[in-house]
Amino acid sequence: MAFTLEDLPIRDDLRGQSPYGAPQKHVRVQLNVNENTHPVPADVAEDIVESIRQALTTVNRYPDREFTELRQSLADYLQRGLGSDQGIGTGQTISAEQIWAANGSNEVLQQLLQAFGGPGRTVLGFPPTYSMHSILASGTGTTWIPAQRDDVFRISPETVVAAIREHQPDIVFLCGPNNPTGTPLPIETIEAAYAATDGIVMVDEAYAEFMPTDVPSALTLLPGRERLVVSRTMSKAFAFAGARVGYMAAHPAVIDAFRLVRLPYHLSALTQAAAVAALRHAPEMLAMVDDIKQQRDRMVTELQAMGYRTYETWSNFVLFGGVADPHAAFEALLDQDVIVRDLGIPNHLRVSAGTEEETTAFLDAMRRVAADQPPVRVAA
Ligand SMILES: *Cc1c(COP(=O)(O)O)cnc(C)c1O
């Protein structure tokens, strides 16, 4: 008999688990993990390469443990967003002392749970939501408490407050816009959650750049809320998923807590150089966001016309219901060189908005699927 991990003295709570991750397949139209499917513009890529080249000349030394330049670049980026994109321009400022970064926002969230969760502590979440939230909870020994959403996957202020009163969690995880549903998260819900707990409130804003531009980000709630953490990533709108850079904004005291659990030098000099260079080109890196939103809206309209049920989405993907057999539909799309995400939500699939051409390929393939297995009614 072959020796397997089950034969090892592995932690009891990890026994029998499978690793997280969507299938990584080489398919022409990859719309399964919400990446920005537009590549980095060539001139920007060249500038990034030049920065990495320079960083390599001193790579015999450990990197800046405090990634000072990167934190300043991220603060400047968020500051610009606060001034215009988010449509408030209130004069609120975000400084480098309020910023922390890591290898993807996944690592940021893991550090948050290491610092504020752990054995004997709880984190409240609202499934269906980003699966990594509960997986990171389990990896850090934090108890995950799932609570109910309202109709059409929304969370009202009343619902969040009721769940907090009932479960008294140490940490509340909210996700807005929510993955995998795309659902908006009302700013009133975040305010109400914060007021109802003495614990940490984390808002995962991985898709913030796809929100309507006149809607305020949770960042606008930071002043006076020392226990609020807003998590962001360069993996989605920013077209930088392969570089692994996520970050968060919070009170500097929260960042002091992160310093207690982070590995020293967790962000490599090459990552720091690449991210700083990319942020210098933020407008070019984000140039395709409007186009992606248009393709997303086109998917919504055309899927509805085919008879599928869609939900309001403020992200770069669409959850659609009414799929008679999601597994068979997933395979039928794969046969047509299109990959989407089957999340195990009955009668639903999720698809990321692609380029115009990729979106057309998906919609054409989906029409063939609909002809084979006509859409079914799903409950509201
Ligand atoms: C994709 C995604 C992330 C991104 O994770 P990274 O580690 O930054 O790549 C975080 N949160 C949500 C909700 C996501 O969908």
The ligand as a Gaussian input file, in Angstrom:
#p B3LYP/6-31G(d) Opt

LIG

0 1
 C      -10.113000      36.757000      -5.578000
 C      -10.476000      37.189000      -4.214000
 C       -9.488000      37.580000      -3.319000
 C       -8.097000      37.691000      -3.838000
 O       -7.168000      36.983000      -3.238000
 P       -5.631000      37.307000      -3.533000
 O       -4.999000      36.459000      -2.513000
 O       -5.428000      38.767000      -3.290000
 O       -5.349000      36.926000      -4.943000
 C       -9.848000      38.006000      -2.064000
 N      -11.132000      38.052000      -1.705000
 C      -12.110000      37.706000      -2.548000
 C      -13.523000      37.831000      -2.123000
 C      -11.810000      37.252000      -3.819000
 O      -12.786000      36.895000      -4.653000

